[in-house]
Amino acid sequence: MGPELVKAVNRAALSRTFYNILILLLTPLVLLRQLVKSRLEPAYRRRWAERLAICDYTIPRNCIWIHAVSVGETVATVPLVSGLRKRYPGEEILITTMTPGGSEQVRRSFGDSVHHVYLPYDLPGAMRRFVSRLQPRMCVIVETELWPNMIRQCAIQNIPCALVNARLSAKSAKGYAKIPDLIEPMLAKLSVVAAQSEEAGKRFLELGLEPDKLRIGGSIKFDCVLDDVLKQRAVKLKTSWQVNGPRRIWIAASTHKGEENIILEAHRRVLLLDSRALLILVPRHCRRFEAVYKLCKAEGFNVARRSTVDVVDRDCQVLLGDTMGELNLLYGASDVAFVGGSLVPRGGHNPIEPAAWGIPIVSGTNTFNFAEISAAFSGAGGQLSVQDTDQLVAQLTLLLQNVKRRQICGEANKAVIDGHRGAVEKQLGILERLMLDLTPGNRETADAA
């Protein structure tokens, strides 16, 4: 081992030690934060033993382990899990998440057909216990949920680890680049990375990923399929809101603090032009439902809650989407979709779901989390960007009052989705090759450093 390599190994060990000390110190604060959040979301105070891997697991060994941090990533796993079941019908599947929302989405999407537990915090002892007890056949991480101790334990215990549907924004890459002695060894332990785009792949390479481990797999969210039952429910819901005459409906989805004020002011101005317009307002986090409801009331709107009303009457101006698992349905009942997290510096949320319904998309300019996907829709003319209330009102007015314009934008979005389909098959092929190449009899000995 040459002197430069020795220095690199020592720096990596030092970075890992510092990381472990830091996460040990932060864990009590994280638990305290969970307790605070549990005042609005009681699920956060439950199943803490899973967070520390000090519980008894009933999950069979040698399962296929898929980690999806929260709701969006869990939804994205649906076609992936379906494909794995077809290829490996006898394999047990475990899905881990980090949030109660993700846990509930696993139940809604898969019922009892998969196993589910929370992923432990990335403490060295917790991850060692978790991986040792389960001994999964393979670990599949969805998007960019990279935890050093999780990946290191997989490597130590000769468990192949794949990062699929991997996205990496320029902002995230810049942050990772500041800690190369922690990131490069972690990337070296991954078996394969299936990036969503060439741009994301290039960023992984710049962070130190070995070129022969990179594949470009596309985004599996483009393979979303709207089943007939969901379409019928959306039509029925939209029709029920228009029993007293037609009304134009727009949805502001996955909104964050600081956006609702802009959206409500925009809707107030839309109502001056069309008094029957309806806004569906869906905050990103359920713990904010009550606060946003009070904001709507304080701003003088006639507001109803989706969780408590079956019929939206003609006087309702704002419908608060305060239910879980219905966002896609609400998109289907809308004429125009605003995708949140984009008028504030949160990076935006995935626009694929509303695009699949063939409706126009409006967003703010902060879309760096989904830069390539947003650029594809914008380039086709289906996603329109706004910077402030005035621009939002202008775009909403143009779209809500012009059926032909809505159709043109919607068709453009559907064409983009159709042109990007096939990612699920690509990434299933990558996982299939990994299963063949890294069977228990011929796995390469992993670097335990």
Secondary structure, DSSP 8 states (H G I E B T S, - for coil): --HHHHHHHHHHHHHHHHHHHHHHHHHHHHHHHHHHHTTT-GGGGS-HHHHTT-S-----TT-EEEE--SHHHHHHHHHHHHHHHHH-TT--EEEEESSHHHHHHHHHHHTTSSEEEE---S-HHHHHHHHHHH--SEEEEESS---HHHHHHHHHTT--EEEEEE---HHHHHHHTT-HHHHHHHHHT-SEEEESSHHHHHHHHHTT--GGGEEE---GGGG----HHHHHHHHHHHHHTTTTS---EEEEEEE-TTTHHHHHHHHHHHHHH-TT-EEEEEESSGGGHHHHHHHHHHTT--EEETTT-SS--TT--EEE--SSS-HHHHHHT-SEEEESSTTTTT-----HHHHHTT--EEE-S--GGGHHHHHHHHHHT-EEE--SHHHHHHHHHHHHT-HHHHHHHHHHHHHHHHHTTTHHHHHHHHHHHHHHHT-TTT-------
